[in-house]
Amino acid sequence: MIRRGYNFQQSADLSVKEARDQATRLFLDLWKQKSGDRFAPSRDEFDWLEMPMAVVPRIMIVDVLTSPLDFQYRYFGT
């Protein structure tokens, strides 16, 4: 069943200080700096060289497509 009108921009608000490890805290801090008041920063705003290396294998970039609902994986950590 497909939920009509679902807002894909919903997320849990995790504060930087709640993150369990240093790499995740660094990534969340970078994410919040880049996104400002927006839900997320654009892909163009991210420089992969700024990413903590410990986080890179955990990152997924997924495009949410509609009509029909589908997901396109751009990057799946290695």
DRENDO-1510 file (C-alpha; in Angstrom, 1 decimal, always signed):
<recs>
REC; n; res; u; v; w
REC; 1; MET; +0.0; +0.0; +0.0 .
REC; 2; ILE; +1.4; +3.4; -1.0 .
REC; 3; ARG; +0.6; +6.2; +1.5 .
REC; 4; ARG; -0.6; +9.2; -0.5 .
REC; 5; GLY; +0.7; +12.6; +0.6 .
REC; 6; TYR; +3.6; +11.3; +2.7 .
REC; 7; ASN; +6.2; +13.9; +3.6 .
REC; 8; PHE; +9.6; +12.3; +2.9 .
REC; 9; GLN; +11.3; +15.2; +4.7 .
REC; 10; GLN; +10.4; +14.0; +8.1 .
REC; 11; SER; +13.2; +13.0; +10.3 .
REC; 12; ALA; +14.2; +12.5; +13.9 .
REC; 13; ASP; +16.1; +15.5; +15.2 .
REC; 14; LEU; +19.3; +14.1; +16.6 .
REC; 15; SER; +21.5; +16.7; +18.3 .
REC; 16; VAL; +25.3; +16.6; +17.7 .
REC; 17; LYS; +25.9; +15.9; +21.4 .
REC; 18; GLU; +23.6; +12.8; +21.4 .
REC; 19; ALA; +25.7; +11.1; +18.7 .
REC; 20; ARG; +27.6; +8.2; +20.1 .
REC; 21; ASP; +30.9; +8.4; +18.3 .
REC; 22; GLN; +33.2; +11.3; +17.2 .
REC; 23; ALA; +32.9; +10.6; +13.5 .
REC; 24; THR; +29.1; +10.8; +13.6 .
REC; 25; ARG; +29.3; +14.0; +15.7 .
REC; 26; LEU; +31.6; +15.6; +13.1 .
REC; 27; PHE; +29.3; +14.5; +10.3 .
REC; 28; LEU; +26.2; +15.9; +12.0 .
REC; 29; ASP; +27.9; +19.1; +12.8 .
REC; 30; LEU; +28.9; +19.5; +9.1 .
REC; 31; TRP; +25.4; +18.5; +8.0 .
REC; 32; LYS; +23.8; +21.2; +10.2 .
REC; 33; GLN; +26.3; +23.8; +9.1 .
REC; 34; LYS; +25.6; +23.1; +5.4 .
REC; 35; SER; +21.8; +22.8; +5.7 .
REC; 36; GLY; +21.1; +25.9; +7.8 .
REC; 37; ASP; +17.3; +26.3; +8.1 .
REC; 38; ARG; +16.7; +23.8; +5.3 .
REC; 39; PHE; +15.9; +20.1; +5.7 .
REC; 40; ALA; +19.1; +19.1; +4.0 .
REC; 41; PRO; +22.1; +20.6; +2.2 .
REC; 42; SER; +22.3; +20.1; -1.5 .
REC; 43; ARG; +24.8; +17.5; -2.8 .
REC; 44; ASP; +26.8; +20.2; -4.4 .
REC; 45; GLU; +27.4; +21.7; -1.0 .
REC; 46; PHE; +29.2; +18.6; +0.2 .
REC; 47; ASP; +32.9; +18.1; -0.4 .
REC; 48; TRP; +33.7; +14.4; +0.2 .
REC; 49; LEU; +37.2; +15.5; +1.4 .
REC; 50; GLU; +35.5; +17.2; +4.4 .
REC; 51; MET; +33.8; +13.9; +5.5 .
REC; 52; PRO; +35.2; +12.0; +8.4 .
REC; 53; MET; +36.6; +8.8; +6.8 .
REC; 54; ALA; +35.0; +6.7; +9.5 .
REC; 55; VAL; +31.6; +7.9; +8.4 .
REC; 56; VAL; +31.9; +7.5; +4.6 .
REC; 57; PRO; +31.1; +3.7; +4.6 .
REC; 58; ARG; +27.9; +4.5; +6.5 .
REC; 59; ILE; +26.6; +7.1; +4.1 .
REC; 60; MET; +23.7; +6.5; +1.6 .
REC; 61; ILE; +22.5; +9.0; -0.9 .
REC; 62; VAL; +19.0; +8.0; -2.1 .
REC; 63; ASP; +16.7; +9.9; -4.5 .
REC; 64; VAL; +13.0; +9.4; -3.8 .
REC; 65; LEU; +11.1; +9.2; -7.1 .
REC; 66; THR; +7.3; +9.6; -7.3 .
REC; 67; SER; +4.7; +8.4; -9.9 .
REC; 68; PRO; +5.4; +5.6; -9.3 .
REC; 69; LEU; +7.1; +5.6; -5.9 .
REC; 70; ASP; +10.7; +4.3; -6.3 .
REC; 71; PHE; +14.1; +4.8; -4.9 .
REC; 72; GLN; +17.3; +5.5; -6.8 .
REC; 73; TYR; +20.5; +4.8; -4.9 .
REC; 74; ARG; +23.2; +7.3; -5.9 .
REC; 75; TYR; +25.8; +6.2; -3.3 .
REC; 76; PHE; +25.9; +3.3; -0.9 .
REC; 77; GLY; +28.9; +3.4; +1.4 .
REC; 78; THR; +31.7; +1.0; +0.8 .
</recs>
